[in-house]
Amino acid sequence: MTNHNGPVGSSENGDNPCSAQPAFHASPDEHQVTLRTPAELADALPYLLGYRPEDSIVLAALREREGRGRFGGRARLGIPPDPDDWAGAAGQLVRGLVTGAERRGTRPEQMVAYLCQEPARGETGREVMERLRPLAQKLRVECGALDIPVVEALCISAGRFWSYCCDEAACCPPEGLPMGLPGTSVLAAAATYAGIQVRGPLSDLHARLLPREGAVAVEQAAALDAAATTLVSRILDDAGRAEVAEETLAAAERAMRHLAEAQPVSGVQAEDLRDDRLLAHEEAAALILGLQDRTTRDRAAAWMEGDEAGPALRLWRALARRCVGAYGEHAAAPLTLAGWVAWSTGDELEAREALAMALGADPGYLFARLLHQACNEGLDPESIRRCLRAERAGPEGAEAGASDGVGQSTGCVEREPAEPASGPQPGSRRRKRPQGPSGAARRRTRARDAGPAAKVGRPRTPAGTDRPGATHPGRTRARFPGSHTAGHREPRLEGSRGGEQRTEGGGERA
């Protein structure tokens, strides 16, 4: 689930054909805009999220403040393809948004719901609306169970919108109403004046982080295999691990310098292609494997601000694109670093999506899970930045950062007890992996037993996917209560490669 926190709304009755249609106030920065009709609410959706959602359920919370109904937190989730999963998805989305708002002391008083999905081949927008009507009803029931009425529920499909709450043909005809041209509404003008930009669909953002395909993927996989042959044995040795860490960080700094010195190009796709050309397969393979050591990863996380942040983010994106084939799980490290740098520099949208994709690559990656939760809850990343700055300054600075009240980690986010070389102790929360006769399984076992900093084995990837747990961008795979058994943790909703939904327990890895 993706949460979006923002200013909150007011209720006035507008003089429009929709009976008792309230007015809501959106506030792009200081510029307040009143929305009264379903058309205005439909047009407002990209500005509420900061991007144009696809194949999504979106909830926008409303609450009274100074006699006005203002928009509050927002949450998005991919629409599960199986209607049997709709009830569970609706319940978890509603409860997640309400629980998060209550923790911030702003319980929603009303909701606006959106269902966004383009027609399948041979399907019309109206047929999409009718097909999704049961999902809209489930959202209304779940909100009603918490005494939060849904004051408007809209379906947006094929450039038109429909209201599930209004059946007046005069204002909400059965054939729907056309969406306004992008950027032509009052809210669009206010957002432009305030300097707020609306991005394209999330699929464009995901494309910057997904593994490459085709011949380049084959070449990169061969480079990863060759690098693993030489690096794994060194990482399993204490002295060798320290050497690999220094080599990895030095190589990352060199790559960042090359990226920073590269000639500018126009367009996101051109920028990514330029960065890919600047990073050789062998160089990328060594960096990807070196970052599997979580101490090395934490040191790399210190490139999070100033002139270092931009090249670092570009490097982590490029490395995520190189985690091809059987190395899909290794993308958790660069994706988490990309999410962290994006969050640290104020880009919460890319941060949430990158961290969600990291959890899709490795659901047990604790660093990503904690950052994802903190970002979704609207916490200030400065406490983590202070700790990373202190650790970068040396032992004395690290002690100062730890005494600053910052949660401790392998760095600053989490800490796991070290295990002796003889293996995990009773009660350990690490996942047990079967030990077979294969060399890959033995390498994974030795890496795990060598200590908490080592994670160098090649992961198992389900056939037909680029990364474990992956689905097509924008599609949703649902797992709901019943599958959650281990660790007594609350189920969580996490995006994966464009909105995949998960609620599962299991072991944790830093």
N, C-alpha and C positions, 0 to 999 in steps of 0.2 A: 504494500500500500504506500502511496506517495501522499504525504501530508503537506499542505501549504498553509502557512499561517499569515494572517494579514489583518488589516483594519476590519471592523465589524459593522450593521444596518438598521432601519426605522420603519415604522408602518404607518402609512397614510393610505387612504382609499383614493385611487385615481378615477377620473371620469372616463373610463374606457369600457367597451362592451363586456370584457371579462368581469364577471360578477365579483365584487369585493376584492378586486385585485390590489394587493398592497403595493406600496412604493418601497424600493430598497435603495440604499445609498452606497455607491462604490466610491472609494477615495483614492484615486491615483495620486500619491503623495498628498498635498494639501488641497487638491482640486476635487471637490465633491460633485458627483453626478447622480441624479435621481433616475432610477429605473422603475417603470410602472407596468410595462406590457411584456407579454411573453417574447415578443420580437426583440425588445431591448435586453431582456435577460439572456436570450440566445446569443445575441451579439456580444454580450459582456464576457462570455465564458473564456475566450483566449486571454482576456486581460486579467481575469481572476487567477488564472494559472500561470500566465507568462508564456504559454505555447498553445498550439492548436491540438487538442487531444484527438486520438484515433482509437476506435474500438475500446471505449472506456466508459466506466461508470464514474461519475463525478458527483460528490456531495458538497454543497456550500452551506455552512452554518450561518445562522442569523441570530442576532440578539438585540434587545432593546438597550439603547443608550441615549440619554437625554431626549427621550420621546421619539427617537428615530430608530428604525430597524437597519442595522448595519451588517455587512458581510463580515464573517469571522473566519475561522479555519476552513480549509478545503481539503478534501481527500480524493484521490483517484485510484481506481483499480481496473485492470483489464477485465473485459466481459468474458466469463467462462464460456467456452464453446458448448459445454454440456448443460442444458437447462436444469438437470438434476442438481447441479452445483450452485444454482442461482440463490437459493434460500440461504445457504451457508455463506456465500460471498456477501449477500446483502447484510446479513447479521453481523459479520465481522467488520465490514466497512463502517456501518453505523456505529457499532460499539467502539471501534477504534477511534473514530473522529470524536465521539462524545467523551470518551475516557480521556483523550489527550486534552480536550478543551477544559474538562473539569480539573485536571491537574494544574492548568494555568488559571483557574478561577473564573472561567468564562463559559459556563454551561450554555449550549445552544438553546434557543427558545423556539426556533423554526428552522426548516431546511428547504433548500432548493435542490432538486435532483436533475441530473442530466444523463442521458444515454446517447452515446455517440458511436455510430457504426455505419460504415458504407455498405451498400447492397452487394450481395454476392452476384455472380453471373446469372442473369435472367431474373433477378429480383428487383423490385422497385423500392423506393424509399418508404412508401406507405406500407408495403409488406414488411419491411424491417420494423417499422413502428408497431405494427400489430403483433409481430413475432416477439418483440421485447416488452409488450404490455405486461405480461406476468411478472417480469423482473421489476418493472416500475411499481407494480402493486406490492411486491415483497419488500421493496425499500420503504414504501409508505407504511406497511404493517410493522416493520422493525422500528421505524421512527415513532410510530404511534404507541408501541409497547413501552417506550421510554417517555411518553407524554410530550413528544416533540412533533408537531404537525408538519407535514410536507405541504408548503403553500403553493408550490409549483413543481411540476415534473415535466421535463421536455425531452423529446427525442429529436436528434439532429442527424439527418441522413440525406445524401445525394443533393446537398445544397438547399435543403428545405428543413423546416422544423414543425413539430406537432406538440400540442399540449395534452398531457394525460389528465389534467385537472379541469379543463374547460371543454365543454361540448357545445358551445354556442357557435353555430356555423357562421354567424356574422363576423366573428373575430378570429375563430380557430376552425377554418373549414376542414372537411375530411381529407382533402387533397394536400393539406399543409400549406405553409406560407414560405416563400423564398427567403433565404437569408440575405441580409444586406451585403453590398459589396464591402470587402474587407477595408477597414480604414476610413469608412465614410460616416460612422456614427458619432454622436456627441461624446461618448465614452472614448472612442478612438482618438478624437481630437484632443480631449483632456489628457489622455495617456501620452500622446505625442508631445504635447506642451510640457508635460512633466518629465519627459525624457525616458519614458518607459517603452521598452521594445518588446514586441511579441515574436517569439521564435516560431519556426515551422513545426511540423510534427516531431514527436519524440523519435520516430524512426530515423530521422536525419541525425540526431545526436547519437543514437545507438550505433549508426554506421561508422562513426569515428572510433568506436571502441570494440567492434566485432572483429574476430580473426579474419585475415585475408584468405582468399580461396584461389584455386587454380594452381598454375605452375609455381607461382611464388610461394604458396603454402607448402608444396612438396620440397622446395629448396630450403625453406626455413625449418621444416621438420627434420631434414637431414642434418642441418647445422645444430639443431638442438640435441639430436642423438649423439653427434660427435662431441659436443661440449659436455654432455652428461658423462661420457666415457672418461673424460679427464678430470672433471670437477667433482664428481660424486665422492670419489675416494679421498680427495683433499678435504672436502667439507666434513667428512666423517671423522677426520683427525683434528684434534683441538688446535694444534699449531697451524695446520693447513687451513682450517676454517678462518682463523684470523687473517691469514694471507689472502684468502679468497675475498674476504670482506673488504680489505683495503683495495684490492685490485678492482672489485666491483664498483666501489665508490669513486675511485679515480677514473674508471672508464665512463661512469655516469656523468662525471663533471666534464670530461672531454666531449662527450656527446652533447651535453647541454650547451657548451661553448659553440660547437658547430651549428647547432640549431639557432642559437642567438645571432650568429653571424650570417645566417642564410639570407639570401635576397628575398624581399617580400613578394608575394604573389597574390592574385585576386581570387577570392572564393575559398570556402572551407575545404571542398574536395581537393582543389589544387594545393592548398597548404598541407593537407595530410599526405598527398602523393610526394610533394617535395621533401617532407620530413622522412618518409619511408625511404626515399632514395639516398638520404644522408646517413642512414643507419644500415650497415652491412649485416648480412645474415649471421655471421659468426659473432659480431659484436653484440647483436640483439640476444643471441642465444646465451652468451656468457652473462649478460646482465639479468636476463630472466631467471636463470638458475641461481645466480648469486643473491637475488632478492628473495629467494625462498627461505633464507636465513632471516629470522624475524628481527634479530638485533641489527643486521645490516639494513633491513627495511625501515626500522625506526630511525636510524641515522639519516637515511635518505629522506625521511619525512620532514626533516628540518629545512629542506629547500621549499619553503611554503609561503614566502612573502618577498616583497621587493623585486629586484631585478632577476632573482633566481626563480620566482614562481612561474613565470610564463614559459621559459625553456623546460623547466621540470615537468609541467603539465603536458607539454607537447611530447616529451620523452616518454612519460608514463602511458599516454595514449598510444604512441607508436609501439611500445612494448606489448601492450594489451592486444594490438592487432597482430602481433607475431606469435601469440600463444595458440598455435594451430594444432589441429588433429588431437593426438593423445596428450598433448600438453595443455589442453583447455583449462584444467584445474589450476595450473600455474598462473593463470591470468588474475587470480584473486589478489596477488600482491600488487602488480602495477595498477589494476583497477581501483584498489583501495587507496593507493597513493594518489591517483588521479582525482578520486572523490575527495580526499582530504585537502589537496591543494585547491581544488575548485571551491570547497566550503570555506577554506581559510581566506580566499580572495573574494568572497562574497557571491559566488555563483552557486546558489543553493540548488537550482534545478539540475545542473550537471552533476553536482555532488551527490544528490539523492539517487540519480539514475546510475552513476558509476558505482556507487556503493551497493546498490541493489543488484547490479550485474556481477559484482564481486561475490555476493552471496549466492547468486545463481551458479557461478563457477565452483564455489566451495561453500556450501551452506554452513559449515562449521567454522568459518574463518572469523574468529572472535573480534579482531581489530575492526573488520568491516561492519560487523553487526553492531558494535558499540557506537561507532561513528555514525552509522545509519540511524540508529535510534536517537542519538543526540541531535543530529541534524533535523530529523523529523519533528522533534519536540521543540525546535526553535532555540536551542541552547547557544550560548556564545562560545565560539571556538577559541577565544583568547586564552582561556585557562590552559588548553592543550598547547597553544603556541608558546606560552610562558615556560611550560615545562620543557618543551623541545629546545627552546633557546638556552635554558639553563643546562641541559645535558650537553648541548653543543659547546658550551663554554668550558666544560670540564667537570671533574668530580665536585669541586666546591660549588659550582653553579647548580649541579644536579641536586645537591643537598638542599640548596636554597629553593629550587623548584619544588622538591618533594615536600618541604615544610610550608609551601605556599597553599596547601590544602588541595593540591591537584591529585586526582586519582593516579595511582602508580601502575605502570605497565612494564613490559619489556621496555620501556620508555615511559609513556605517560598514560596509556589507556588501559592496559590490563597487565596483570602479572600472574604467571602460572608457576607453581613450585617445580623445581628441577627434579627430574627422576634419575636415580642411579643407573649406571650402565647395565645393571643386571635386569632392568626392565621396570615397567610400571608397578607401583605399589597397589595393594588392595584398596579399592575405593576410587582409583584413578578415573577421571572422566574422559580419558582419551578413548577413542574408538579402537576396538580390537579388529585388527585386520587378519584375515586368514594367512597362515604361513605355508606356502606351497613350495614346490621344488624349483619354481622359476627364479631366474636371477633377479628379475625386477622385484619380485616379492621379497627376496632376501635383502635387496638394497633398501626397500622401504622399511623393513623391520629394523635393520641396523641404524638407519637414519633416525627412526623414532627413539630407539634405545640410547642413542648417543647423547640425547639431551633435548631440552625444549626448543633449542634454537634451530634444529635441523629439520628440514622438510624438503627432501630432494628426489623422492621417488616419482616415477612417471605415473600419472593417474589413469584409472580406468575411465573411459568415455563411452557412453552408450552409442550403439551404432546409429548412424544417421544424424548425429548432432555434432556441433562444434565444441560444446562445453557441457559438462555434466549438468543435468537439470535444465537444458536449454529447450526453448520452444521457438517457433517462428515469432519475430518481433511483432508485438501488438496482440498476440494470442495469449491465452491464459490456460494454465493447468492448475487445477484446484486440489488442495489437500486440506481437509477440514478436521475438526476434533474427532477423535477416534484413531487417527494416525499418529497423534501426539502422545508419546508414552514416556520418553526418557527425560530425566532431569527435573521433572515437575516445573518446567518453565511455562509461562503463558504462551499460547500460540501466537505466532507473529505473521504478519503479511509483509512479504518482501517482493519487490519487483525483480524480475530477472529477464534480461535481454528484451526489454520492451514491455514489462508489466506482468511477468509470470508471478503467480501467487503461490506462496508456500505457507504451510503451518506445520512445522515438524520439530521434533526434538533431535536428539543425537549428540554426538561428541562435539567438542569445540577445539578449534585450533587457532592459535594466535596469528 
